[in-house]
């Protein structure tokens, strides 16, 4: 197979360091090589985390939801006592789960909202969900039969499907928001209690403006997490190989071995998704609402690669190879609600194996 002579100027522009003789009008021989085989993606990381959620507004006439109750605007618009009573605004649309939340001596009802303090809470090494593959098409730009060294350009592709999952209970740093509401002389009914939007005469109505405090604590995050990603790295760059003659049968075992240096740019395309279904568990907290999140994202980024390949030829057209490659990709974050998952491909190592076939030579 002859390399199209019309493309020689483009090759010369892409590889200015190569001999200018390659652009000469005289015909030059080029050899094509196709290599393919399995690969391993190492040093990849998946991280699960949470963003610190915003606190509900603290002003009057606001719907607020907690892990152990609620305080909302009722049909009256939270009509209060005016200037003749203890509370300027009241609501009958409130609820709580446990009698311990009521402090009759202080005349208050405490409602809590417990969330993750924010940040990463699980870092895992994903597994390869199915075999990963490497393939490359290389062209030798050396004129004539190369002896001692050879060089050229390669276009390669590596693809992998990664999976990370966890169902373990994790220690978690928690942020506990406590809103305390004045009862205004009301003695609430026994828990669990849930008020109505439209109050009727005789319904209990308490204050709707909280006194707020925030603290931190330790708890447990129970539930499941799942992450799936498919990444494909398209690579383009020069290579330089050292060895003996390549177009004649090897006379000794030493002449069968070749060392190749390679590198260039990489376009990394990734499609990833995550799902979580988790519940915060903390001392004194019962019935915390589970938090579920799921999202999917596609992203493409430019990166770079550099590798070292050892090749052993069986004849001038067939060889086996093994190599290692550093791939500098990017970090991809997927988020939904207050949960996120991040795939880190910034320091990935690829181990590649396979066979090489010479498609044509001069």
C-alpha contacts under 8 A as a table, 3 or more apart, distances in Angstrom:
res1	aa1	res2	aa2	distance
1	X	30	X	7.85
1	X	31	X	7.42
1	X	32	X	7.55
1	X	359	X	7.27
1	X	360	X	4.98
1	X	361	X	6.60
1	X	362	X	7.78
2	X	29	X	6.84
2	X	30	X	6.35
2	X	31	X	7.82
2	X	360	X	7.87
2	X	361	X	7.96
2	X	362	X	7.75
3	X	7	X	7.92
3	X	29	X	7.57
3	X	30	X	5.97
4	X	7	X	5.73
4	X	8	X	7.35
5	X	8	X	5.45
5	X	27	X	7.97
6	X	9	X	7.14
7	X	10	X	5.34
7	X	11	X	6.40
8	X	11	X	5.10
8	X	12	X	6.23
8	X	22	X	7.22
8	X	23	X	5.82
9	X	12	X	5.03
9	X	13	X	6.27
9	X	23	X	6.19
10	X	13	X	5.12
10	X	14	X	6.19
11	X	14	X	5.09
11	X	15	X	6.08
12	X	15	X	5.23
12	X	16	X	5.68
12	X	18	X	7.13
12	X	20	X	7.38
12	X	22	X	7.36
12	X	23	X	6.74
13	X	16	X	5.59
15	X	18	X	5.79
15	X	238	X	7.64
16	X	19	X	7.96
18	X	22	X	7.77
19	X	22	X	5.98
20	X	23	X	5.89
20	X	24	X	7.49
21	X	24	X	5.25
22	X	28	X	7.41
22	X	141	X	7.58
22	X	143	X	7.66
24	X	27	X	7.78
28	X	143	X	5.73
28	X	144	X	7.28
29	X	141	X	7.84
29	X	142	X	7.66
29	X	143	X	5.73
29	X	144	X	6.08
29	X	361	X	7.08
29	X	362	X	5.07
30	X	139	X	6.65
30	X	140	X	5.48
30	X	141	X	5.71
30	X	142	X	6.91
30	X	143	X	7.01
30	X	361	X	6.31
30	X	362	X	6.48
31	X	139	X	5.65
31	X	140	X	5.14
31	X	141	X	7.57
31	X	358	X	7.29
31	X	359	X	7.27
31	X	360	X	5.48
31	X	361	X	4.47
31	X	362	X	6.78
32	X	137	X	7.19
32	X	138	X	5.73
32	X	139	X	4.54
32	X	140	X	6.44
32	X	358	X	5.92
32	X	359	X	5.28
32	X	360	X	5.61
32	X	361	X	6.97
33	X	137	X	5.78
33	X	138	X	5.02
33	X	139	X	6.28
33	X	356	X	6.57
33	X	357	X	5.59
33	X	358	X	4.44
33	X	359	X	5.56
33	X	360	X	7.61
34	X	135	X	7.47
34	X	136	X	5.90
34	X	137	X	4.69
34	X	138	X	6.37
34	X	356	X	5.58
34	X	357	X	5.25
34	X	358	X	6.46
34	X	359	X	6.92
35	X	135	X	5.51
35	X	136	X	5.30
35	X	137	X	6.53
35	X	354	X	6.79
35	X	355	X	5.57
35	X	356	X	4.11
35	X	357	X	6.25
36	X	133	X	7.45
36	X	134	X	5.52
36	X	135	X	4.12
36	X	136	X	6.49
36	X	353	X	7.71
36	X	354	X	5.36
36	X	355	X	5.86
36	X	356	X	6.73
37	X	133	X	5.84
37	X	134	X	5.46
37	X	135	X	6.56
37	X	352	X	7.05
37	X	353	X	5.39
37	X	354	X	3.93
37	X	355	X	6.50
38	X	131	X	6.74
38	X	132	X	5.68
38	X	133	X	4.41
38	X	134	X	5.82
38	X	352	X	6.19
38	X	353	X	5.70
38	X	354	X	6.51
39	X	131	X	7.58
39	X	132	X	5.28
39	X	133	X	5.22
39	X	134	X	5.89
39	X	158	X	7.76
39	X	350	X	6.57
39	X	351	X	5.41
39	X	352	X	4.33
39	X	353	X	6.19
40	X	132	X	6.42
40	X	350	X	5.47
40	X	351	X	5.00
40	X	352	X	6.53
41	X	44	X	7.09
41	X	128	X	7.81
41	X	132	X	7.75
41	X	160	X	7.55
41	X	348	X	6.73
41	X	349	X	5.92
41	X	350	X	4.79
41	X	351	X	6.75
42	X	348	X	5.81
42	X	349	X	4.95
42	X	350	X	6.08
42	X	351	X	7.81
43	X	125	X	7.59
43	X	345	X	7.90
43	X	347	X	6.57
43	X	348	X	5.09
43	X	349	X	6.06
44	X	125	X	6.25
44	X	126	X	6.91
44	X	343	X	7.52
44	X	344	X	5.89
44	X	345	X	5.58
44	X	347	X	7.25
44	X	348	X	5.67
45	X	123	X	6.88
45	X	124	X	5.88
45	X	125	X	4.94
45	X	126	X	6.42
45	X	343	X	5.91
45	X	344	X	5.17
45	X	345	X	7.22
46	X	123	X	5.81
46	X	124	X	5.31
46	X	125	X	6.17
46	X	126	X	6.46
46	X	164	X	7.13
46	X	227	X	7.89
46	X	341	X	6.93
46	X	342	X	5.59
46	X	343	X	4.70
46	X	344	X	6.35
47	X	120	X	6.66
47	X	121	X	7.64
47	X	122	X	5.62
47	X	123	X	4.31
47	X	124	X	6.27
47	X	341	X	5.54
47	X	342	X	5.10
47	X	343	X	6.67
48	X	120	X	5.83
48	X	121	X	6.08
48	X	122	X	5.15
48	X	123	X	6.42
48	X	339	X	7.60
48	X	340	X	5.93
48	X	341	X	4.51
48	X	342	X	6.55
49	X	118	X	7.08
49	X	119	X	5.35
49	X	120	X	3.96
49	X	121	X	5.24
49	X	122	X	6.78
49	X	339	X	5.92
49	X	340	X	5.37
49	X	341	X	6.30
50	X	116	X	6.76
50	X	117	X	7.86
50	X	118	X	4.95
50	X	119	X	5.43
50	X	120	X	6.51
50	X	121	X	7.67
50	X	338	X	5.40
50	X	339	X	4.40
50	X	340	X	5.92
51	X	116	X	7.91
51	X	117	X	7.77
51	X	118	X	4.74
51	X	119	X	6.22
51	X	338	X	4.96
51	X	339	X	6.28
51	X	340	X	7.64
52	X	115	X	7.72
52	X	116	X	6.75
52	X	117	X	5.73
52	X	118	X	4.50
52	X	119	X	7.69
52	X	338	X	6.98
53	X	115	X	7.46
53	X	118	X	7.99
53	X	338	X	6.30
56	X	64	X	6.30
57	X	62	X	6.97
57	X	64	X	7.84
58	X	62	X	7.71
58	X	209	X	6.62
58	X	210	X	6.33
58	X	212	X	7.73
59	X	62	X	6.66
59	X	209	X	5.97
59	X	210	X	7.76
60	X	89	X	7.37
60	X	208	X	5.70
60	X	209	X	4.90
61	X	72	X	7.30
61	X	73	X	5.53
61	X	77	X	7.02
61	X	78	X	6.31
61	X	89	X	7.96
61	X	208	X	6.63
61	X	209	X	7.77
62	X	71	X	7.91
62	X	72	X	6.08
62	X	73	X	6.07
62	X	208	X	7.79
63	X	70	X	7.84
63	X	71	X	6.14
63	X	72	X	4.07
63	X	73	X	5.84
64	X	70	X	5.78
64	X	71	X	5.32
64	X	72	X	5.85
65	X	69	X	6.49
65	X	70	X	4.53
65	X	71	X	6.62
65	X	72	X	7.92
65	X	113	X	7.88
66	X	69	X	5.13
66	X	70	X	5.54
66	X	111	X	6.31
66	X	112	X	5.58
66	X	113	X	4.79
67	X	111	X	7.67
67	X	112	X	6.01
67	X	113	X	5.20
67	X	114	X	6.90
67	X	285	X	7.95
67	X	286	X	7.98
67	X	287	X	6.81
67	X	288	X	4.92
67	X	289	X	6.10
68	X	96	X	5.68
68	X	97	X	5.38
68	X	98	X	7.67
68	X	111	X	6.13
68	X	112	X	6.20
68	X	113	X	7.54
68	X	285	X	7.70
68	X	286	X	7.22
68	X	287	X	6.86
68	X	288	X	7.00
69	X	94	X	7.26
69	X	95	X	4.93
69	X	96	X	4.11
69	X	97	X	6.09
69	X	111	X	6.19
69	X	112	X	7.79
70	X	94	X	5.28
70	X	95	X	5.24
70	X	96	X	6.73
70	X	111	X	7.39
71	X	91	X	7.62
71	X	93	X	6.26
71	X	94	X	4.35
71	X	95	X	6.70
71	X	208	X	6.76
72	X	91	X	7.03
72	X	93	X	5.44
72	X	94	X	6.07
72	X	208	X	7.65
73	X	76	X	7.93
73	X	77	X	5.95
73	X	78	X	5.85
73	X	91	X	6.24
73	X	93	X	6.38
73	X	197	X	7.57
74	X	77	X	5.59
74	X	78	X	5.81
74	X	91	X	5.75
74	X	92	X	6.26
74	X	93	X	5.24
74	X	196	X	7.55
74	X	197	X	4.69
74	X	198	X	6.21
74	X	199	X	7.52
75	X	78	X	7.38
75	X	197	X	5.64
75	X	198	X	5.06
75	X	199	X	7.26
76	X	79	X	5.59
76	X	198	X	7.56
77	X	91	X	7.92
78	X	89	X	5.43
78	X	90	X	4.90
78	X	91	X	4.85
78	X	92	X	7.92
78	X	208	X	7.56
79	X	88	X	7.78
79	X	89	X	5.31
79	X	90	X	5.79
79	X	91	X	7.26
80	X	87	X	5.99
80	X	88	X	4.74
80	X	89	X	3.55
80	X	90	X	4.80
80	X	91	X	7.95
81	X	84	X	5.98
81	X	85	X	4.63
81	X	86	X	6.67
81	X	87	X	5.52
81	X	88	X	5.34
81	X	89	X	6.50
81	X	90	X	7.64
82	X	85	X	6.14
82	X	87	X	7.16
82	X	88	X	5.15
82	X	89	X	7.53
83	X	88	X	7.16
85	X	88	X	7.30
86	X	184	X	6.23
87	X	90	X	6.67
87	X	184	X	6.51
87	X	207	X	6.32
89	X	207	X	6.08
89	X	208	X	6.38
89	X	209	X	7.85
90	X	205	X	5.68
90	X	206	X	5.04
90	X	207	X	4.43
90	X	208	X	5.48
91	X	94	X	6.94
91	X	205	X	4.95
91	X	206	X	5.54
91	X	207	X	6.30
91	X	208	X	6.07
92	X	195	X	5.82
92	X	196	X	6.41
92	X	197	X	7.00
92	X	198	X	7.91
92	X	199	X	6.17
92	X	203	X	6.70
92	X	204	X	5.73
92	X	205	X	4.13
92	X	206	X	6.50
93	X	194	X	7.48
93	X	195	X	4.71
93	X	196	X	5.05
93	X	197	X	5.12
93	X	198	X	7.77
93	X	199	X	7.75
93	X	205	X	7.65
94	X	194	X	6.09
94	X	195	X	5.13
94	X	196	X	7.57
95	X	192	X	7.52
95	X	193	X	5.16
95	X	194	X	4.18
95	X	195	X	5.80
96	X	99	X	7.98
96	X	101	X	7.49
96	X	111	X	7.28
96	X	191	X	6.53
96	X	192	X	5.93
96	X	193	X	5.55
96	X	194	X	6.75
97	X	101	X	7.92
97	X	191	X	5.49
97	X	192	X	4.48
97	X	193	X	6.55
98	X	101	X	5.79
98	X	102	X	7.96
98	X	191	X	5.17
98	X	192	X	6.04
99	X	102	X	5.65
99	X	190	X	6.34
99	X	191	X	5.37
99	X	192	X	7.67
100	X	103	X	7.34
101	X	109	X	5.70
101	X	110	X	5.15
101	X	111	X	6.98
102	X	107	X	7.75
102	X	108	X	6.06
102	X	109	X	4.67
102	X	110	X	6.55
102	X	188	X	7.90
103	X	106	X	5.50
103	X	107	X	5.72
103	X	108	X	5.34
103	X	109	X	6.34
104	X	107	X	4.58
104	X	108	X	6.52
104	X	187	X	7.26
107	X	182	X	6.01
107	X	183	X	5.38
107	X	184	X	7.02
107	X	185	X	6.98
108	X	180	X	6.20
108	X	181	X	5.36
108	X	182	X	4.59
108	X	183	X	5.21
109	X	180	X	5.54
109	X	181	X	5.14
109	X	182	X	6.55
109	X	183	X	6.68
110	X	178	X	6.54
110	X	179	X	5.75
110	X	180	X	4.37
110	X	181	X	6.40
111	X	178	X	5.74
111	X	179	X	5.36
111	X	180	X	6.36
112	X	176	X	6.88
112	X	177	X	5.63
112	X	178	X	4.52
112	X	179	X	6.37
113	X	176	X	5.94
113	X	177	X	5.13
113	X	178	X	6.52
114	X	174	X	6.64
114	X	175	X	5.82
114	X	176	X	4.59
114	X	177	X	6.30
114	X	280	X	7.50
114	X	288	X	7.93
115	X	174	X	5.69
115	X	175	X	5.38
115	X	176	X	6.60
115	X	280	X	7.19
116	X	172	X	6.87
116	X	173	X	6.05
116	X	174	X	4.56
116	X	175	X	5.84
116	X	280	X	7.76
117	X	173	X	5.57
117	X	174	X	4.77
117	X	175	X	4.87
117	X	216	X	7.67
118	X	173	X	7.91
120	X	123	X	7.51
121	X	170	X	7.74
121	X	172	X	6.98
122	X	170	X	7.97
124	X	164	X	6.99
125	X	164	X	7.05
126	X	162	X	5.81
126	X	163	X	5.20
126	X	164	X	4.57
127	X	162	X	5.63
127	X	163	X	5.40
127	X	164	X	6.39
128	X	131	X	6.73
128	X	132	X	7.25
128	X	160	X	7.00
128	X	161	X	5.83
128	X	162	X	4.76
128	X	163	X	6.35
129	X	161	X	5.50
129	X	162	X	5.38
129	X	163	X	5.72
130	X	160	X	7.52
130	X	161	X	6.28
130	X	162	X	7.97
131	X	160	X	7.16
131	X	161	X	7.91
132	X	158	X	7.39
132	X	159	X	5.72
132	X	160	X	4.52
132	X	161	X	6.99
133	X	158	X	5.65
133	X	159	X	5.56
133	X	160	X	6.82
134	X	156	X	7.39
134	X	157	X	5.81
134	X	158	X	4.45
134	X	159	X	6.76
134	X	352	X	6.78
135	X	156	X	5.57
135	X	157	X	5.42
135	X	158	X	6.57
136	X	154	X	6.57
136	X	155	X	5.52
136	X	156	X	3.80
136	X	157	X	6.19
137	X	154	X	5.59
137	X	155	X	5.33
137	X	156	X	6.18
138	X	152	X	7.07
138	X	153	X	5.81
138	X	154	X	4.17
138	X	155	X	6.44
139	X	152	X	5.53
139	X	153	X	5.57
139	X	154	X	6.32
140	X	150	X	6.90
140	X	151	X	5.69
140	X	152	X	4.37
140	X	153	X	6.84
141	X	150	X	7.68
141	X	151	X	5.90
141	X	152	X	4.71
141	X	153	X	7.53
142	X	145	X	7.53
142	X	146	X	6.32
142	X	150	X	5.92
142	X	151	X	6.05
142	X	152	X	7.11
143	X	146	X	7.19
144	X	362	X	7.51
145	X	245	X	7.01
145	X	246	X	6.92
145	X	247	X	6.31
146	X	149	X	6.16
146	X	150	X	5.70
146	X	244	X	7.92
146	X	245	X	5.98
146	X	246	X	6.52
146	X	247	X	7.95
147	X	150	X	7.38
147	X	243	X	7.11
147	X	244	X	5.32
147	X	245	X	4.55
147	X	246	X	7.12
148	X	242	X	5.77
148	X	243	X	5.08
148	X	244	X	5.08
148	X	245	X	6.82
149	X	240	X	7.18
149	X	241	X	5.40
149	X	242	X	4.30
149	X	243	X	5.76
149	X	244	X	7.32
150	X	240	X	5.89
150	X	241	X	5.05
150	X	242	X	6.48
151	X	238	X	7.36
151	X	239	X	5.55
151	X	240	X	4.40
151	X	241	X	6.02
152	X	238	X	5.63
152	X	239	X	5.49
152	X	240	X	6.77
153	X	236	X	7.46
153	X	237	X	5.72
153	X	238	X	4.32
153	X	239	X	5.93
154	X	235	X	7.86
154	X	236	X	5.86
154	X	237	X	5.78
154	X	238	X	6.20
154	X	239	X	7.08
155	X	234	X	7.47
155	X	235	X	5.69
155	X	236	X	4.74
155	X	237	X	7.00
156	X	234	X	5.91
156	X	235	X	4.98
156	X	236	X	6.51
157	X	232	X	6.92
157	X	233	X	5.53
157	X	234	X	4.59
157	X	235	X	6.00
158	X	232	X	5.63
158	X	233	X	5.13
158	X	234	X	6.75
159	X	230	X	7.37
159	X	231	X	5.70
159	X	232	X	4.24
159	X	233	X	6.31
160	X	230	X	5.72
160	X	231	X	5.52
160	X	232	X	6.56
161	X	228	X	7.34
161	X	229	X	5.70
161	X	230	X	4.30
161	X	231	X	6.50
162	X	228	X	5.72
162	X	229	X	5.17
162	X	230	X	6.22
163	X	226	X	7.61
163	X	227	X	5.65
163	X	228	X	4.58
163	X	229	X	6.56
164	X	226	X	5.88
164	X	227	X	5.08
164	X	228	X	6.60
165	X	224	X	7.47
165	X	225	X	5.47
165	X	226	X	4.34
165	X	227	X	6.20
166	X	224	X	5.67
166	X	225	X	5.22
166	X	226	X	6.63
167	X	222	X	7.50
167	X	223	X	5.68
167	X	224	X	4.34
167	X	225	X	6.47
168	X	222	X	6.77
168	X	223	X	7.03
168	X	224	X	7.28
169	X	220	X	6.45
169	X	221	X	5.60
169	X	222	X	4.46
169	X	223	X	6.75
170	X	220	X	5.55
170	X	221	X	5.07
170	X	222	X	6.46
171	X	218	X	7.30
171	X	219	X	6.00
171	X	220	X	4.63
171	X	221	X	6.21
172	X	218	X	5.93
172	X	219	X	5.23
172	X	220	X	5.19
172	X	221	X	5.95
173	X	216	X	7.27
173	X	217	X	6.08
173	X	218	X	4.96
173	X	219	X	6.39
174	X	216	X	5.54
174	X	217	X	5.10
174	X	218	X	5.67
174	X	219	X	6.45
175	X	214	X	7.10
175	X	215	X	5.97
175	X	216	X	4.60
175	X	217	X	6.49
176	X	214	X	5.65
176	X	215	X	5.17
176	X	216	X	5.75
176	X	217	X	7.22
177	X	212	X	7.22
177	X	213	X	6.00
177	X	214	X	4.56
177	X	215	X	6.60
178	X	212	X	5.81
178	X	213	X	5.34
178	X	214	X	6.26
179	X	210	X	5.24
179	X	211	X	5.59
179	X	212	X	4.61
179	X	213	X	6.61
180	X	210	X	5.18
180	X	211	X	5.10
180	X	212	X	6.43
181	X	206	X	7.36
181	X	207	X	5.73
181	X	208	X	6.55
181	X	209	X	6.47
181	X	210	X	4.95
181	X	211	X	6.62
182	X	206	X	6.47
182	X	207	X	5.23
182	X	208	X	7.93
182	X	210	X	7.67
183	X	186	X	5.19
183	X	187	X	7.31
183	X	205	X	7.84
183	X	206	X	4.82
183	X	207	X	6.05
184	X	206	X	6.01
184	X	207	X	6.65
186	X	204	X	6.63
186	X	205	X	7.29
186	X	206	X	6.85
188	X	204	X	6.93
189	X	193	X	6.75
190	X	193	X	6.57
195	X	204	X	7.96
196	X	199	X	5.83
199	X	203	X	6.02
200	X	203	X	5.76
207	X	210	X	7.80
218	X	282	X	7.13
219	X	280	X	7.17
219	X	281	X	5.74
219	X	282	X	4.65
219	X	283	X	7.16
220	X	280	X	5.97
220	X	281	X	5.06
220	X	282	X	6.49
221	X	278	X	6.54
221	X	279	X	5.79
221	X	280	X	4.78
221	X	281	X	6.16
222	X	278	X	5.51
222	X	279	X	5.37
222	X	280	X	6.48
222	X	281	X	7.29
223	X	276	X	7.56
223	X	277	X	5.57
223	X	278	X	4.16
223	X	279	X	6.20
224	X	276	X	5.70
224	X	277	X	5.42
224	X	278	X	6.15
225	X	274	X	7.47
225	X	275	X	5.81
225	X	276	X	4.45
225	X	277	X	6.67
225	X	278	X	7.90
226	X	274	X	5.52
226	X	275	X	5.23
226	X	276	X	6.44
227	X	272	X	7.39
227	X	273	X	5.88
227	X	274	X	4.35
227	X	275	X	6.64
227	X	341	X	7.66
228	X	272	X	5.64
228	X	273	X	5.53
228	X	274	X	6.45
229	X	270	X	6.81
229	X	271	X	5.59
229	X	272	X	4.03
229	X	273	X	6.44
230	X	270	X	5.67
230	X	271	X	5.43
230	X	272	X	6.41
231	X	268	X	6.84
231	X	269	X	5.66
231	X	270	X	4.32
231	X	271	X	6.58
232	X	268	X	5.73
232	X	269	X	5.31
232	X	270	X	6.49
233	X	266	X	6.12
233	X	267	X	5.63
233	X	268	X	4.44
233	X	269	X	6.47
234	X	266	X	5.42
234	X	267	X	5.09
234	X	268	X	6.41
235	X	264	X	6.94
235	X	265	X	5.86
235	X	266	X	4.37
235	X	267	X	6.50
235	X	305	X	7.61
236	X	263	X	7.79
236	X	264	X	5.69
236	X	265	X	5.64
236	X	266	X	6.49
237	X	262	X	7.10
237	X	263	X	5.51
237	X	264	X	4.10
237	X	265	X	6.36
238	X	262	X	6.06
238	X	263	X	6.25
238	X	264	X	6.66
239	X	260	X	6.73
239	X	261	X	5.54
239	X	262	X	4.30
239	X	263	X	6.74
240	X	260	X	5.59
240	X	261	X	5.23
240	X	262	X	6.52
241	X	258	X	6.63
241	X	259	X	5.51
241	X	260	X	4.04
241	X	261	X	6.21
242	X	258	X	5.65
242	X	259	X	5.30
242	X	260	X	6.34
243	X	255	X	6.84
243	X	257	X	6.53
243	X	258	X	4.71
243	X	259	X	6.74
244	X	255	X	5.30
244	X	256	X	7.64
244	X	257	X	7.98
244	X	258	X	7.60
245	X	248	X	6.41
245	X	250	X	7.73
245	X	255	X	7.37
246	X	249	X	7.75
246	X	316	X	5.93
247	X	316	X	5.31
248	X	315	X	7.99
248	X	316	X	6.14
249	X	315	X	5.87
249	X	316	X	6.10
250	X	253	X	7.20
250	X	255	X	5.46
250	X	256	X	5.95
250	X	315	X	7.32
251	X	255	X	6.75
252	X	255	X	5.41
252	X	256	X	7.12
253	X	256	X	5.37
253	X	257	X	7.40
254	X	257	X	5.81
255	X	258	X	7.88
256	X	311	X	7.99
256	X	312	X	5.35
256	X	313	X	5.01
256	X	314	X	7.12
257	X	310	X	7.23
257	X	311	X	5.69
257	X	312	X	4.63
257	X	313	X	6.56
258	X	310	X	5.89
258	X	311	X	5.06
258	X	312	X	6.44
259	X	308	X	7.34
259	X	309	X	5.92
259	X	310	X	4.82
259	X	311	X	6.38
260	X	308	X	5.82
260	X	309	X	5.05
260	X	310	X	6.39
260	X	311	X	7.77
261	X	306	X	7.76
261	X	307	X	6.06
261	X	308	X	4.95
261	X	309	X	6.61
262	X	306	X	5.65
262	X	307	X	5.16
262	X	308	X	6.36
262	X	309	X	7.96
263	X	304	X	7.49
263	X	305	X	5.26
263	X	306	X	3.97
263	X	307	X	6.07
264	X	304	X	5.78
264	X	305	X	5.60
264	X	306	X	6.62
265	X	302	X	7.23
265	X	303	X	5.92
265	X	304	X	4.35
265	X	305	X	6.17
266	X	302	X	5.80
266	X	303	X	4.91
266	X	304	X	4.96
266	X	305	X	6.41
267	X	300	X	6.90
267	X	301	X	5.86
267	X	302	X	4.67
267	X	303	X	6.12
268	X	300	X	5.51
268	X	301	X	5.30
268	X	302	X	6.17
268	X	303	X	6.97
268	X	329	X	6.74
269	X	298	X	7.54
269	X	299	X	5.89
269	X	300	X	4.28
269	X	301	X	6.61
270	X	298	X	5.70
270	X	299	X	5.41
270	X	300	X	6.27
271	X	296	X	7.47
271	X	297	X	5.82
271	X	298	X	4.38
271	X	299	X	6.57
272	X	296	X	5.69
272	X	297	X	5.53
272	X	298	X	6.51
272	X	334	X	7.88
273	X	294	X	7.30
273	X	295	X	5.57
273	X	296	X	4.08
273	X	297	X	6.34
273	X	334	X	7.32
274	X	293	X	7.98
274	X	294	X	5.47
274	X	295	X	5.75
274	X	296	X	6.67
274	X	334	X	7.57
274	X	341	X	6.72
275	X	292	X	7.45
275	X	293	X	5.67
275	X	294	X	4.26
275	X	295	X	6.90
276	X	291	X	7.69
276	X	292	X	5.40
276	X	293	X	5.25
276	X	294	X	6.42
276	X	339	X	7.98
277	X	290	X	6.81
277	X	291	X	5.76
277	X	292	X	4.32
277	X	293	X	6.69
278	X	290	X	5.54
278	X	291	X	5.29
278	X	292	X	6.37
279	X	288	X	6.77
279	X	289	X	6.61
279	X	290	X	4.39
279	X	291	X	6.03
280	X	288	X	6.51
280	X	289	X	7.93
280	X	290	X	7.27
281	X	285	X	6.80
281	X	286	X	7.85
281	X	288	X	7.17
282	X	285	X	5.39
285	X	288	X	6.72
293	X	336	X	5.82
293	X	337	X	6.48
293	X	339	X	6.55
294	X	335	X	7.95
294	X	336	X	6.27
295	X	334	X	6.60
295	X	335	X	6.56
295	X	336	X	6.02
296	X	334	X	6.79
297	X	334	X	6.42
299	X	332	X	7.59
301	X	329	X	7.23
301	X	330	X	6.89
302	X	329	X	7.08
303	X	327	X	7.45
303	X	328	X	5.47
303	X	329	X	4.91
303	X	330	X	7.33
304	X	327	X	6.07
304	X	328	X	5.29
304	X	329	X	6.97
305	X	325	X	6.80
305	X	326	X	5.53
305	X	327	X	4.55
305	X	328	X	6.13
306	X	325	X	5.64
306	X	326	X	5.43
306	X	327	X	6.90
307	X	323	X	7.10
307	X	324	X	5.64
307	X	325	X	3.96
307	X	326	X	6.12
308	X	323	X	5.56
308	X	324	X	5.61
308	X	325	X	6.41
309	X	321	X	6.75
309	X	322	X	5.74
309	X	323	X	3.98
309	X	324	X	6.51
310	X	321	X	5.63
310	X	322	X	5.48
310	X	323	X	5.99
311	X	319	X	6.53
311	X	320	X	5.75
311	X	321	X	4.26
311	X	322	X	6.60
312	X	319	X	5.40
312	X	320	X	5.37
312	X	321	X	6.23
313	X	316	X	6.85
313	X	317	X	7.76
313	X	318	X	5.94
313	X	319	X	3.90
313	X	320	X	6.36
314	X	317	X	7.71
314	X	318	X	5.60
314	X	319	X	5.38
314	X	320	X	7.83
315	X	318	X	5.46
315	X	319	X	7.06
316	X	319	X	7.99
316	X	358	X	7.55
317	X	356	X	7.81
317	X	357	X	5.57
317	X	358	X	4.41
317	X	359	X	7.53
318	X	355	X	7.29
318	X	356	X	5.72
318	X	357	X	4.89
318	X	358	X	6.37
319	X	355	X	5.78
319	X	356	X	5.06
319	X	357	X	6.74
320	X	353	X	7.74
320	X	354	X	5.83
320	X	355	X	4.42
320	X	356	X	5.94
321	X	352	X	7.97
321	X	353	X	5.74
321	X	354	X	5.58
321	X	355	X	6.09
321	X	356	X	7.16
322	X	351	X	7.51
322	X	352	X	5.56
322	X	353	X	4.49
322	X	354	X	6.77
323	X	351	X	5.80
323	X	352	X	5.07
323	X	353	X	6.55
324	X	349	X	7.11
324	X	350	X	5.64
324	X	351	X	4.55
324	X	352	X	6.17
325	X	349	X	5.69
325	X	350	X	4.96
325	X	351	X	6.43
325	X	352	X	7.92
326	X	347	X	7.08
326	X	348	X	6.06
326	X	349	X	4.74
326	X	350	X	6.36
327	X	345	X	7.71
327	X	346	X	7.17
327	X	347	X	6.27
327	X	348	X	5.14
327	X	349	X	6.01
327	X	350	X	7.22
328	X	345	X	6.85
328	X	346	X	4.75
328	X	347	X	5.38
328	X	348	X	6.45
329	X	344	X	7.99
329	X	345	X	5.01
329	X	346	X	4.34
329	X	347	X	6.98
329	X	348	X	7.42
330	X	344	X	6.34
330	X	345	X	5.29
330	X	346	X	4.69
331	X	342	X	6.73
331	X	343	X	5.64
331	X	344	X	4.45
331	X	345	X	5.93
331	X	346	X	6.31
332	X	342	X	5.48
332	X	343	X	5.18
332	X	344	X	6.55
333	X	340	X	6.79
333	X	341	X	5.74
333	X	342	X	4.23
333	X	343	X	6.46
334	X	340	X	5.46
334	X	341	X	5.34
334	X	342	X	6.28
335	X	338	X	7.27
335	X	339	X	5.76
335	X	340	X	4.06
335	X	341	X	6.48
336	X	339	X	5.58
336	X	340	X	6.29
344	X	347	X	7.67
345	X	348	X	5.33
358	X	361	X	7.49
